[in-house]
Amino acid sequence: MTGFVDENLVYHLDIPVLESDADVFEHANNTRYIHWMQSIAIAHSEFYGWDDRRYIEHGGGWFVRRHVVDYIHPILPGEILHGETWVEEMKNVSCLRKYRFTRKSDGRLISNAETRWAFVNFKTGRPMRIPEEISSIFVQRTATGD
């Protein structure tokens, strides 16, 4: 899966919904959304060259503080989920990342979500200031504040 970043710094990634993603009701299980949120956030970071190895070398990385997911419509195995993510807000030691998932075939909104990520020092386990070289690549959206 290869993604891209548009002119508003939104990262886009298509995600195939697999049979293994389904629950007994034959639609994607709610836990899969958390997995997809983490996967697209990691892919977005890797797009800019920040993979696990680079975070380890730097001594700090992202840890989830809170997830919020709004489930709007179900998605079924065999369909393609179009994921979008962007950093809405960057603070000293945390950021708010937003997500929008739509069905690729018709653009129907499937889910909106957000994650509050904390930047944590791997040795101490405590929050640390987000380095400028990281925060500067994720600054959000357009000059108009859209």
Steps between C-alpha positions, in 0.01 A plus 500: 500500500645833391358832604547863405474845657282765335544878495332533842744256666232230518639150460288262287514119503270234354441202728346175376242361743572130544283207606715481813390858587135389528314412816199272545281772345705476178629858506834637619538458874535822699848398620621505139443876488753550779743281305439701181546828689836388632603357162423819309670717766815284476488510117468880514804525727697258282407708194717776652783261592404448864486122537546295818878493458526878476282555808711249695819680393344827612400356840132591494179415324123514494274329754121509492330693777145486364301374202154624399316322218164587347360207304270642231439212256631143478772390259500146363769252403595542135450876509780758497517750785655835409679637805609857558697634794654829602641666809241751612689640799862483613582586861828477696476129586189380318305526179143446388476287187170477312376229266226468242409167342278476193397215272711541188230383256247772584670740745252421779624603844573192709673646805651813653759458773778666692795404715684705759863386473765578763869519409684289758866453591573128460747487791300688761147422379413865555366753251765701319490807276425412139813580301458779242625267226193283566235763578592710196410223253152449643385861544142506396314593193472835332592853595128580526461248785258271316 
